[in-house]
Amino acid sequence: ASTSEGASLDLGGRRCVVVGGGTVAEHKVRGLLDAGAAVTVVAGEFTPALRDLAARGELELLHRPYARGDLAGAFLTIAATDDGAVNAEVFAEASERKVLCNAVDDVGHCHFAAPSIVRRGDLTISVSTGGKAPALAKRLRQTLAAQFGDEWGVLVEVLARARTAALEGSGGTRNVDFTTWAQRWALALDGDLAGMVREGRAAEVAEGVRAVLAGEAPDGDRNEREGSVAIVGAGPGDPRLISVRGRQLLDAADVVVYDRLVHPTLWEGKDAIDAGKEPGAHRVDQAQINELLVRLAREGRRVVRLKGGDPFVFGRGAEEADALAAAGVRYEVVPGITSAVAALGAAGIPVTDRRLSSSFAVVTGHCATGEVDWDRLARAVDTLVVLMGLRRLPEIVERLLAAGRPGDTPAAVVENGSLPGQRVVASSLAELPAVVTRAGLSPPAVIVVGDVVRLLRGREQLDPGENSAAFSVASTENLADLAGAERGPGDPRSTSL
């Protein structure tokens, strides 16, 4: 177990010595300069970037190997060499002079582990594995950097000003009851403040926080604050594919209203309401969902309306946005990755390919007998994607064949796209219903019809059926010939290659 304790050092103006002049040393130097240190680099050779920094007067270069005495007057040193003997010498001198030392990838010659750092203004987030797994620390830093944007640095300044104003109004810290002060801070930070700053509402955040800290809103009644709704796309299935913004809103949500296809880990531990709909068995109608969202927001709650895929691709998200706007409820829409593209991509099937498909259309299988113009889709679209159509697959295939789509057109069904249980079957269009029945596929599933199915390259089950001509899986060598042979100049789906 680690015996280290995290601490932030004030390096402003302090002499820091880096031994080594390569890319690793350059990375360490940039971190020290960001912290305001006075940096000296000792090495026989330097990267161009280090020479440029020295030319601009931002650091000092000693163009020679490390020598004992180089650490005189230093507060901290970093040994960034690939020579263990040099690292040991640097560590020995640092120990004698009471100088903090870190040898890169050399835990035995370190007084401290240098964390991976994300800086946003005066906000510093550090990750350390005690030198045991620096690659993991780097990966976590990248994740944090994506999650915490520049608005967090601005938020720190906003909160500092609000804190100062509240303390001045109460006569300073001597007159503050710190139990009450802590409770007020908890209330003041209860919300998506960084999101508000990003939207240009920093002044509103500052005044709201100041009012809470000053005791002007002591009870924290939800009805006293403005509620909001975020209509968030959860992506095709795998919970890791939700957007960073979607994850942030979920973390800050008071309640989540989720659909059937949303992975449960996304709303786990939250006050959650199931508004999902089984195909053919609507449990909550859309008008009721709209009313629920408005009511929850008017109660002062931060609501996330979580939908599978993208909320505006057959997700009725626009209807909910209209209802919220009509009710005067503040809302935002966070796009998601639609399964119409992502589920196929997870299976290795692109919806477009410059050699085979220059267009695609997405339709819902719920409208198989009514609103969809199957005749036009059969003739004019290279790749046809059908969502929520598995139960009507025989009917859809019949309509496409009747409209002129060749029976030997490649087709596939992707079940549970992007999830561990993903299954894919492919065949000719004419045989697809029988193939799906034999495989026992069930919703959720995405249907795709078009030459792009050839790009499966044999990675999944290819079943041409017993009574139709088998289609070949395309290779890069024969794609152009294949496309040209199958699309004459008069074919409305013909693509110039």
Secondary structure, 3 states (H helix, E strand, C coil): CCCCCCCCCCCCCCEEEEECCCHHHHHHHHHHHHCCCEEEEEECCCCHHHHHHHHCCCCEEEECCCCCCCCCCCCEEEECCCCHHHHHHHHHHHHHHCCEEEECCCHHHCCCCCCEEEEECCEEEEECCCCCCHHHHHHHHHHHHHHCCCHHHHHHHHHHHHHHHHHHHHCCHHHCCHHHHHHHHHHHCCCCHHHHHHCCCHHHHHHHHHHHHCCCCCCCCHHHCCCEEEEEECECCCHHHCCHHHHHHHHHCCEEEECCCCCHHHCCCCEEEECCCECCECCCCHHHHHHHHHHHHHCCCEEEEEECECCCCCCCHHHHHHHHHHCCCEEEEECCCCHHHHHHHHCCCCCCECCCECCEEEEEHHHCCCCCCHHHHHHHCCEEEEECCHHHHHHHHHHHHHCCCCCCCEEEEEECCCCCCCEEEEEECCCHHHHHHHHCCCCCEEEEECHHHHHHCCCCEECCCCCCCCCCCCCCCCHHHHHHHHCCCCCCCCCCC
